[in-house]
Amino acid sequence: MIPRTLRSIVLMAAILYTGLTIAQPQPTDSVKQEKKWFVPDAAVLQFAGNTGMLAIGPGYDFANEHLAADLLYGYVPEFDADEAEHLLTLKGTYKSWHIERRRNFEVVPFQVGLGLSYYFNDKYPLYWDDKYPKQYYWWSPKVRLLGFVGASVSKNMRSSSIHKIGLYSELGTYDLILTSWVKEEGALQFWDIVNVSLGARVTF
């Protein structure tokens, strides 16, 4: 148990370090080189939110930072389960507007997005086996669709390597439990189907 946990933590740290290293501005003798398309704009660390107990990965900004895409590797320790869980989540976030505050602080009062998670564990098959009638289950055990709303606050940094450091919080849910809430009226309360996540985003 402990070695697996340590390996996962080391892997998360390596992913973050690689993103930070790649994104560092490289000195040039004359003309400033344009950043490659695959070089991330940010490094993201998230706690909870259906992406794993802890998730980490690169982030990309578009449309003057009104759109963001994050690719997160998530890890869930074993706890009382048979094995730890590993997943990969692609998140897309729309940030409505940015409010500039004093001392270089910036607030995004509302952001909304969707995500797609893929579980690597063998106990989650991509398709149901033949013992179930065709289309008996509409969903895949290996893939989850996520939805979330939230807000964020960040501080613009006067640094050549770090542009912004931000914190965010999101209220989210996922396809299966949301479907159950809609179909089985009264079986689940609203707070049974949502979760709260916290995260940090360092923009280069």
Protein Blocks (a to p, Z undefined) as FASTA:
>chain_A
ZZmmmmmmmmmmmmmmmmmmmmpccddfklccdddfklcfbdcddeehinajbdcddddd
eehhlaccddddddddfklmfbdcddddddddddfbacddehhiacdfbdcdddddddfb
fklcfbdcfkbcghkbmbdfkbccddddddddddddddfkbmbdcddddddddfklmmmm
mmmghkacfklmgccdddddddZZ
